[in-house]
Amino acid sequence: MKADALLNGYLDLNLLVLAGTLLWLSARKLLSQTRLSHAYLAQLRLMNMLTLLLALSPFLMYAFTHFVMAHPPNISDLLVAQYLQGNVSMSAASFETLLGLREDTVRVLTSQQLLWTQLLAVVLMIGGAICALHVALSVFRLHRALARSYQWKHIGKTRILISDDTAVAYSTRGIFNRYVVLPTVLLTNPADLKLTVAHEMQHFRQRDIECEFLLEMLRPLLFWNPAFYLWRREVRHLREFACDQALMARPGLDLRAYCECLIRACALAAQERLFFTRRSPAVALVDRRETRRNSTLQQRIIAVTAQAPHGGTGFGWALVSGLMIASVLATAMLMQRPSDWSHDRLMLSTIVNLERMASRNASSESPSASASAILQGSFMPRLSQ
């Protein structure tokens, strides 16, 4: 694959994450006015699906343009059509320059002839390498923490471990097995032990570990993109809200006891510095954000007490999910590179050439006209006063 194709795919991924984040924030704002605002599990499923779709979008668009439609509709061709219809008030040369801004930028970046392009490439490579190293170090720490733990129970492919090195329970998985790591102190509190194990098992049902793994794999590519961190924050918030809400929907679980369990876990996490050692991909009962002054713990408690919608929401969520998925796919398609010589682009190029010819003619006629005026003025008789 050519360097410009790789760079265009990289730019498409970052732009699509930005567009997807804006679409999701807009959709969430609209949903907050409806009875679907507290359907956290449905929202989480949609975000997990969209996360996978965003990660696969460069490959999907590559397959679509090579096997289905070589030149799909794109935003560049749509803008050219609007210009030819007279809906854009701009000179043809300026409009063509604006349309070619991305292609010119890609060409300059791939040529690596300018100093700033070389510095930018070095910064991106160093940043990506640091993030990749951080992820690898987190995986190593997680593997070492699992190796130091003691197996307590074994249920199918899920192993429940006891650890002296952690203050808060967390869950993770390997290629074949899933792991729930519990702090030793929980063995002295059977009520919190039951709630904690139920919470971590719910993360497995929601596929939260797999989604966290995917987000960690995307981080070296998107580390400079603020939209990625907004997207990841939304996923992590919804993950906990959905898990708490799903547990409270089960019969026999006490809401007050569960909230007190979260508060105690948060207090233990704030006292234990080792808890803040990065271990990934893993999902904890509480995380570092919930030990700060403006924490999400209050939001979790409010969310767990919110009434989840019952009945009559299947069609609504199917409609919302369909619109979001279609919007992301349509955005990815519109960002594709335009065809080189379409009919509209030939017309735009003709208009640009005509403008340039008219500009050159006007500039060439201007000096001769001035000279003619001077010569004519020199032979005019001076009027007497």
N, C-alpha and C positions, 0 to 999 in steps of 0.2 A: 504494500500500500504506500502511496506517495506521501511525502511529508505534509503537503498542503491538505490532503484528505484527512490525515491524522489531526492536524491542527484545527480544521473545520469541525471534525467530530468532537474535539475537546471543547471548542467554543460553543457548539450546539448543546453539549451536556450542561455546561455552566449556565447558559441562557435559559435552557429548559427548566433547570432547578429554580432559577429566579422566577420564571413565569409560573411554574407549578406552585411555588410558595405564595405568590400573589393571588393565584386562583383559590388556593385553600383558605387563606386568611379572609378573602372576600366571601367564600362560601360559608365559613364558620360564622362570620358576622351576620349573614342572612339567616343561618340556622338558629342563631341565638334568639331570634324573634319567633321561633316556632316550637312545637312540642318535641321536635327532634334534637333540641339543644343538649339534652341530658342522655342521649343514646350513645354513651361513650364507647361501648363495645363495637357498635356499627361504625362509628367514626374511626376507631382504631383499625378495623379491618380495611376500610377504604384507604387510610393512609399507608398501611402496609402494602396494599396492592399498588398504590401510586408510587411508593418508594421503589418497588421492584420494576415498575414500568419506567420510571425515570432512569434507573440504572441500565436497563436494557434498550432504552430508546435509540442510542447510536447504532446498535446492531440491528434493531427492527427497521430503522430508516434505511440502513444500507441494504438490507434484504428487500425492502419494498421498492427502492429505486432501481435495483438490479434485476428483480424477478417479476415485479408487478407493473410498475409505471416508471419509466425512465425519467420523465420530467413532470412530476406532480405540480399542482398549483402551488405557488410560493408567493410570499409577501412582496418580493421585488417585482414580479410580473404584474401583480395586482396594482401596485403603485404606478407602474408604467401605464397601465390601462386607464387609471384615473387621471393621469396627467394628459394623456391623449384626448380624453373627453373634456378637458378644460377645467377639471375640478381642483387643480393645484396651481397656485399663483407663484411661479418661479421660472427663472430662465432655464432653457433646456440644458445648457452647459452646467449650471449649478446643480440641477436635478440629477444629471448623469453622474456628476462627481459625488453627490450624496449617495446614490445607489451603489457606486463602486467603492465606497469607503471600506467596507469589510474586505472585499477582494484585494484592494490595495494594501490593507493592513496585513492580511495573510501573506501576501507576496513579499512584503518587507520583512516580516518575521521569519519566514522560511529562508530568505536569502542570507540573513545574519551578516549583512554588510555594515550596518550602523552599530555604533557603540551601545546605544540604549537597548537595541534588540538583543545584543549579546548579554548585557547585564540582566535584562528581564528573563531571558532563558536560564541564566545561572540562578537567579532568585527562585524561579519556579522549581527548578530541579533540586535545589538545596532544601526548599520548603517541603516538597513532596518526599524527599529522602528522610528528612527529620520526622515527618508524620509517620512514614512507613516504619522507621526505626522505633518510634514510640509505640506503634501498634504491636510490633514484634516483641518489644520489651514487656508490654502489658500481657501478651499471650504467655510469655515465659514466666512472669510472676504468677499468673493464674495457674499454669501447670505446676509450678513449685508449691503453691498454696494447696492444690488438690493432693499433691504427693505427701504433704505433711499432715493431712487430715486422716481421721480414722473412720472406717466404714461402720455405720450404726445399723442401717437396714438396707435391704436390696429388694426393690419392687419392680420386677420386669427389667427394663433397660434403665430404670431410674435408681441411682444410688444416693442414699442420704448419708452425708458425712458429718462428723463432729470435728470442730477445729478450735484450738486454743489461741489461734492467731487472728481471729476476726471477732468483732463486737456485734456485727449485724449480719443476718442471714442473707445469702445471695444464691442465685441459680445460674447454671451455665450448662454447656454440653460439649461433648467431643464428637467424633465422627459417628460413633455407634451408641455411646451411652450419654445419659443426662445425669446431672449432678445437682443436688441441693446441699449446700454447706451451711451448717448451723453452728452458732457459737455455743461453747460448753455451758455457759450460764443459763441457756434456755432449758436445760435438763432439769433445773430446779423449779421451773414454772410450767407445769403441764398445760395450763390454759393458753399461754402465749406460744408454747411449742406447737400446739394444734393449729392455732390461727396462722402461725408463720409458715408451717409446712403447706397448709391449704393455699396460702397466698403464692408461694413459689411454684406449686404445682399448677396453679392457674396460669402463670406465665408460660409454662410449656404448652398449655392448651391454646393460648393466643399466638403461639409462634413468635414470642417476643425475643427469644435468644437469636433466632435466625435473622430477624430484622435488625437487631443490634449488630450482629456480625456484618451484615450488608452495609450498614451505615459506617462501620469502622473501615471497611474496605474502600468506601468512597472517599473517606477523609483525605488521603494523600492527593487525590485528584482535585478536590474542592476546598482545600484548606483555606484559600484566600477569598472564598465566596461567602459573604455574610448570609445569603439566603439559605445556604446549607445548614448553618448553625440554627437559624430560625426553624427550619424544617425538622431538624433533629430534636430541638426543644419541644416542638409540638408533638412529635411521636412519643417522646418520653413522658410528657405530661399525660397524654391520652392513655398510654400504656398502664400507668398506675391508676388513673381514674377508672378505666375499664375493669382492671383486676379487682379493685376494691368493690366496685358496683356488682360485679359478677358474684363475689363472695357473699355480699349482703343479700343477694337474691336467693341464696340457699336457706332452706329451713333449719332452724336450730342454732344459727350463728348470732351471737349477741352484738348489736351495733356498738353499744357503749364499751364492751370489753375489747372490741377490735380497735376502736379509736384510742383507747388507753394503751393498747399494745403498740400502736404506731408511735405514740408519744414517748413511751419508754424506750423503744428502739432508737428513736431520734436522739434522746438524751444520752444513750450509750454511745452512739456514733459520734456525738460532739466531744465526748471525753476520750475517745480512742483515736490517736493520730494514725495508727496503722491502717485504719479503715480507709483513709484517704489515699493509700497507695493504689495506683491505677492497676486494675485487673480487668481485662477485657478479652472477649465479649462476655459480660456477665450482667445480670439484673438483680439489684439488691432490694431488700424490703424498704429501705429508705436510702437516700443518697446525700451527697454533700450539700446540695441546694436546700435541703430541708433542715439544715442546722444553722442557716444564716438568719439574719434579722428579718429580711423580706423573703421568707421561705415559702415553699409550695406545700408544706405540711398543713397549713390552714386551708389552702385550696383543696387538698385531698379530703380533709374532714368535711368541708362543705359539700364537696362532690359526692361523698359516700352517703350523705344524708339526703341528697336530692332524689326526687322521685323519678325513676326510670319510666319511659313511656311503655305502655302495654297495649298490644294489639293495634292493627290498622296502620302500622308504620312500614310494612314490607314494601308496598308499592312506592311510598315516598322515598325510601332509601335506595330502591332499585333505580328510580328516576335520578336522584342526586348522584349516585355512583356512575350511572351511564353518562350523565352530562359531564362529570369531572374527567372520566377516562377519555371521552370523546374530545374534550377541550385540550387535554394534554397531547393526545395523538395529533389533533389538528394543528396545535402550536408547533409540534416537532416537524410536521410536514411543511408548514409555511416557512420554516427556517431553512429549508433545503436550498441548495445553490440553484440559480436560474439557468435555463438553457442559454447557449451562447448567441444564437441567431434566430430568435423568434420574430414574427412579423411586426409585433409592437416595438421591439427593440430596434429593428431596422428603421422603422419610422422615426423613433426617437433619435437615432444616430443621424438620420437625414436632416432633422430639424436642427440638431446641434451644428452640423456642417454648414447649413444655411445661415445660422446665426453668426458663425465665425467668419463666413465669407462677407456677410453684411458689415460686420465689425471692421474687417480689413479694408473693405471698400470705403467705408466712412472715414477711416483714419488716413487712407491714401488720398482721398479727395479733399480733405480738410486743408493741407498745406497749399495745394494749387489754387484753391478758392481764395485763400488769404492773399497769395501773391497776385492774383488777378485783381482783387479789390485794391491793392496798393498801387498797381500800375494804372488802373483806371482813375484812381484818385489823383495821380501825379499829373494827368493831362487835363484835369478839370480847371477852368478859369476861376480865379478868385474873385468873389463878388465884392463890389465896392461898398463901402459903408454908407 
